Amino acid sequence: MRRTIARKFLVVVFFSALLPALLAVMILLYLLSAHDAMVMGHLRSINRDKNKITEAYKSLITEKKRRFIAETSLFSLRLSEKATAENFHDRLKVVFKEHKEIARIALYPPKTFLEQQTETGYETPEVKALVIHQRHALFGPGFRHISHVRRLSSGDLQIVMATGTEALESYKKLATIYEENVKVMRIFRGLRKYYWYFFFVVLAIIVLISSTVSILILKNVARKIKTLALATRNVASGDLDTRVPLGGNDELTTLAEDFNNMVFELKETRNKIIYLE
């Protein structure tokens, strides 16, 4: 009997503690899979957007550089037409005033600049310029510069174009924000292993508490049943003074109370029979 009851209680323990834990594991696996899919999708979306922004940023710089080089080439051609050392000062002055993006326009002695420096780089040669016009305000930290040098018969013409960095910095900041989002999402994805640690710790605590409580309940029930079985044997051997101690408010307590009443009735019946005899 006790083994059968114990097995039933073990089944109860399984369905009340272990089965919910297994279901919780399955639910957690599903949630983690959904979480990983969401994170990976978000990372792919961020990378796509970041690549677009990066390409737009590079394209903006390239287009500005191409436009400035084209403009400086046109300025050079315009200035080189019928240019002499005497009238170059006035011609430079006119072009300088017409185009506000020119930070410096200067004429240097012939072959002042090396050949490889004629298209790229922003150089200020040590040789004194023959003619120079310059906007000092366009050489601050908030500007980028593109220098173009053209060899003329009267000397080396240098035109330095200035552009504000607001648009470039905005693109750069936006790309940085996306890069930070990627890092945060990767960190967030890496935290999933700690979810497992936390879950298994909580799960172990739940199983331990459930098992402990179930075992205590099982021992209490088994003790009451054992006491009732021992009292039944005593009654069967003729001891009608046996009583089962009452305690609690469950079905076993009701059974023990009915058992005591039954033994009392048996004792009364036996006494009456003895009296009649």
HUVEN-V831215 format. One record per run of one state. SS is the DSSP state (H for helix, E for strand, L for the rest). FROM is the first residue (numbers start at 1). TO is the last residue. If there is no record, write none. Layout:
((SS,FROM,TO) (SS,FROM,TO))
This chain:
((L,1,1) (H,2,80) (L,81,87) (H,88,98) (L,99,101) (E,102,108) (L,109,114) (H,115,117) (L,118,130) (E,131,134) (L,135,135) (H,136,139) (L,140,142) (E,143,152) (L,153,154) (E,155,164) (L,165,165) (H,166,190) (L,191,191) (H,192,236) (L,237,250) (H,251,276) (L,277,277))
